[in-house]
Amino acid sequence: MNQVLIVDDEAAARGILRRFLDSRGYKVLEAATVEEGLCQLRERGADVLLADQKIRAKYERAAAKKG
């Protein structure tokens, strides 16, 4: 099954995406912060990461520090 991680600080946005993806058979993980998202990725992995623009920039900086 495809697993999607949604990272967004707005709970309503995460909920909308979760309901949409759940209805199409995806396993959905959620995180409200970059730190939570990174933890989810390490512990559970994900096939796809969906993040809002501000959070995406934080992920890019975190990845650059590790790379």
N, C-alpha and C positions, 0 to 999 in steps of 0.2 A: 504494500500500500504506500502511496506517496505521502510524505509527511511535510507539512508546511509550518514554518515558524513565523508568527506575526509579531512584530515588535513595533509598538506604538504607545505613546504616553496617554492617548485618549481611549478610555475603556469602550466608549460607544463605537468608535471606528473598529477596534478589535472585535467587538461583538458582531457587527455587521459582516465583516469578513469571515469570521468563524462560522456564522450561520450559512453563508453562501457556500463556503468550502465544505462544511459538514454535509450539506445537502447533495453535494456532488461526490461524496465518498472519500474525501481526503481526511487524514488524521491531522488535527490542528493543535499546535502548541502556541502558547501566548506568553509574551513578556511585555512589561511596561517600561523597562529601562534597558539601556545597552548592557549593563552588568548582568541583569537577569537573562537577557538574550544570549549573551556569551556563555553563561552557565548552562542554559538549555542546550545550546549547540554542543558543548563539551559532553554533557551527560546523555543526551538523547539523539543528537544529530538532527539534520533536516535535509530534505531534498531541495526545498525552496525556502528562501528567506524574503519576507515582505516587510518593509520598514518605511516609515514616513521619511521625508527628505532630511529633517534635522537629525533624526536617529541614524539614518544611513551615513551621514557625514561622520558621526561619532564612531561607527563601525569601521569606516575606512581608516580613521586615525588609529584606532586600536589595532587593526590588522597591520598597518605600516610599522607600528612599534614592535610587533612580534616578528615581522618578516625580516 
